[in-house]
Amino acid sequence: REQLVESGGGAVQPGGSLRLSCAHSGFADSSSGMGMGWFHQAPGKQREGVAAIYTGLGRTFYADSVKGRFTVTQDNDKNTIYLQMNNLKPDDSGVYFCAASPQGWRGYPLNRATYDYWGQGTQVTVSS
């Protein structure tokens, strides 16, 4: 059974850093690579893509709002992707979700409709 499990959320002050993890399991043929994304949902707002990675090639995409601050990486031995978030701002607060598209990216990598599987999310709070 396909599963995505996020971890690493928490509370930090503005300017601080966090690293989120997403462990994926149960995906057939994932060794050849699949599209994976990180999405941010602030309170009362829609879920928006912030970063994505194709695990087979390591190709990455970022939303303009996080370029230079967030980095998405992978550890294929651990079936895990990471989101390193630096210089966090209060607007970065919300729930962060991991998503997977086992067939690769059939659409824009930061679009919610591109993904078939979602994790339960992890809360990030940036506040002084």
Steps between C-alpha positions, in 0.01 A plus 500: 500500500638837400586727788657841558599605851620853573696606807720783621251779550507724804512856628786737417571870512521709182835443334523148637525168316321167489549183299193302404516134401263290290546125511328318214420130483290250310541660158565242229798569275599810700865415443467641148392830645178686561387857532470630854398837634475710814189709549420772751155577633462811710188540718199586287696475174540248222778247495787628285805329361832628631753242377516182297755236408513214252668227697640321197695796367511739794341776294346768720246780480432784744232761547632854470405567862752244631785517248828550678350401835364146454682199358346165411728195503469124490652191658397212278660244733258613771204563266479848646490852370580807706410867502765718660338831590727792591431864585143412589237773500163520680327453161665158478283380789245231427477132426751348260395200296706255299352364178596233247430430135631148428454544124721806497386853441206506263451867570671798658704369798362763742135440408290300747320315219830345390511277808309185592620429854526727802642481849322613815699823531728652761445834674752785472459812711726802451446757769693724736 
